[in-house]
Amino acid sequence: MAATARTPRERWVEEGLRALADGGPDAVRVEALAKRIGVTKGGFYGHFADRDALLGEVLDAWERESVDEVIAQVEREGGDPRTRATRAGTLTFSERLLPVDLAVRDWARRDAGVAERLRRVDNRRMALLREAIGASCADPDEVEARALLAFCVAIGHHWLAADHPGRTRPQVLARAGDLVFERPSD
């Protein structure tokens, strides 16, 4: 009798990430994931003790992809500080990772453990921004303020519904980047 191939653990985690991005943590349900994968839910328990174990691994995968892998790629590709920070932002808020990041942010408002993980991730991202901005700015207070502005723009513009009369959103974002990475003229 031939053995039945089990659905790999990574596939459950990947589907968990998709479900989280689509509907938040409540959408990460074993039965729904099994249906999306096209298997029975019995195989799930061969990999995970329970739904909470899967949610933990989903968060681990998000953190690894959105910080560890982003930083590794930025380091590999190099460039000047602004290029490195821009690349990190582009990778972090890619079509794949942005919906997960926004879902985690919403989830963190209701779950202290998720909030602590988000704080750790955001601290690592802020450290990268501080380093990039600090390459051309010696004032630590200004570095911190610029890093905060850059991060708030990176996150907040996805939630902002405002128009920019006579300008496109990408034009305004590019100008905001100019202001963050270059000392504005007095």
Secondary structure, DSSP 8 states (H G I E B T S, - for coil): --------HHHHHHHHHHHHHHH-GGG--HHHHHHHHTS-GGGGGGT-SSHHHHHHHHHHHHHIIIIIHHHHHHHHH---HHHHHHHHHHHHTSTTHHHHHHHHHHHHTT-HHHHHHHHHHHHHHHHHHHHHHHTT---HHHHHHHHHHHHHHHHHTTT-----TTS-HHHHHHHHHHHHHS----
